[in-house]
Amino acid sequence: MKKNNPLLGSFEEAVVYVNSYTDPIPADLLLKLYAYYKIANQNFEHPGSKSELINAFKANALIQAQKIKPKKAMKLYIELVDNQLKNISD
């Protein structure tokens, strides 16, 4: 499927990069990644953190990104990883 959909392949590579990232990620960047990931995967379940405060921040991030379409969310996720997260680790 990656051959037929290069965007999906790039998105999955970016997700693997984030999941294997071991340094702390700034909260604002992490919340954007969270929102774009959820939208890209069309996962509209409520945040599942045990902390109500964290759930509120996650819900707010989703509300701010609610008008973004899944393909655009994939592109934005990839851009965040390439332009911001990879620069942190340099």
Secondary structure, DSSP 8 states (H G I E B T S, - for coil): -TTT-HHHHHHHHHHHHHHH--S---HHHHHHHHHHHHHHTT-------S-HHHHHHHHHHHHHTTT--HHHHHHHHHHHIIIIIHHHT-
